Amino acid sequence: DISITYSSPRGDDLDTRLLRAMVIKGVLEEITTAQVNLVNADLLAKKRGLKFTEVNVRSEGNDVLSSMSVALGTSNSKFSGAVDKTQRIYVEGQVMNGTPFITKIGNFLVELSVQGSVLLTRQRDQPGIVGRIGTLLAKENVNISFMTVSRKDDKEAIMAIGVDSEPSEALLKEINKVNGIIESTVFKELF
């Protein structure tokens, strides 16, 4: 099941059809080989038995949409750091100054611009990891455009590194061997 929550000054008057179709498209593209687009997304979801819950919450402000969250009713994730305390894959975001940002991944509060490719790591919070990963990226001529670290507690953190080119599978394996790294993944711009 998929739960989508929209926060908007419009409340229940917000037309969510396009946003819902984009979420469905993103989910279905990961689990099917069918051609999914914004027109057929709802129909394909129904055929696959996906269940959707949408909630509109009235918020303050002038933006059409203040924030949006998506929760998938599964803990089966390529990146276990995206699983929240209720054992769902959870992502929340908002648009700030015209740029989409991810503001929460699983239980981690982040401020992650959704532009280009992003290397995401979950790691023990200890010194030296940033330098080791930077060295590995430099060896493969992968340029870093930004980096942000978010701690859940004093023991664990998520690091997001904007990269100009997607790291190879071999480089990801090397990153996963770095002492302190629990897991890593790469995702591309969603829009």
Buried (B, 14 or more C-beta within 10 A) or exposed (E): EBBBBBBBBBEEEBEBEEBBBBBBBEBBBEEEEEEBEEEBBBEBBEEEEBEBEBEBBEBEEEBEBBBBBBBBBEEEBEBBBBBBEEEBBBBBBBBEEEEBBBBBBBBBEBEBBBBBBBBBBBBEBEEEBBEBBBEBBEEEEBEBEEBBBBEBEEEBBBBBBBBEEBBEEEBBEBBEEBEBBBBBBBBEEEE
